[in-house]
């Protein structure tokens, strides 16, 4: 998946409030904004499950929340 020049704001989920990458996924991202997303368990912005990977460049993470890992969780 390629994502460019996008804003993820005020999203909520149990895990990975803005983006969740499942088994074996790959994401290339540039110039993203993650703002005030909330996960109720973990990964306030991005969650990567087993064998997933990502390249995130020139992006900002502000005020994302979760009890565990407020921005990114990688398994």
C-alpha positions in Angstrom: 0.0 0.0 0.0 1.3 3.5 -0.8 -0.1 6.5 1.0 1.0 10.1 0.4 -0.1 13.5 1.7 -2.8 12.3 3.9 -4.3 13.2 7.3 -5.6 10.7 9.9 -7.4 12.6 12.6 -9.8 11.6 15.4 -10.0 7.9 14.6 -10.6 5.3 17.2 -10.2 1.5 17.4 -9.3 -1.3 19.8 -5.8 -1.5 18.3 -4.2 0.6 15.5 -6.6 3.5 15.6 -5.6 4.9 12.2 -3.9 2.0 10.3 -3.6 -1.7 10.9 -1.2 -3.7 8.7 -2.1 -7.4 8.8 0.2 -10.5 8.2 2.8 -9.8 5.5 1.6 -6.3 4.6 3.9 -3.5 3.4 3.2 0.2 3.6 5.1 3.0 2.0 4.1 6.5 3.3 5.3 10.0 3.0 4.0 13.3 4.4 1.3 11.8 6.6 -0.2 13.5 9.7 -1.5 11.4 12.6 -3.4 13.6 15.0 -5.5 12.8 18.0 -6.2 9.2 17.2 -7.1 6.9 20.1 -6.7 3.1 20.5 -8.5 1.6 23.5 -5.8 -1.1 23.9 -2.6 -0.4 21.9 -1.1 1.4 18.9 -2.7 4.8 19.0 -1.8 5.5 15.3 -0.3 2.4 13.5 -0.3 -1.3 14.3 1.9 -3.8 12.4 1.3 -7.5 12.9 3.7 -10.3 12.2 5.8 -10.1 9.0 4.5 -6.6 8.2 6.8 -3.7 7.5 6.6 0.0 6.6 8.6 3.0 5.4 7.3 6.2 6.8 9.0 9.4 5.9 8.4 13.1 6.6 5.4 12.4 8.8 4.1 13.7 12.1 2.5 12.0 15.1 0.8 14.3 17.6 -1.5 13.7 20.6 -2.2 10.0 19.7 -3.3 7.9 22.7 -3.4 4.3 23.9 -2.7 2.5 27.2 0.1 0.7 25.4 2.3 2.3 22.6 0.7 5.7 21.9 2.0 5.9 18.3 3.2 2.6 16.7 3.3 -1.0 17.8 5.3 -3.6 15.8 5.1 -7.3 16.6 
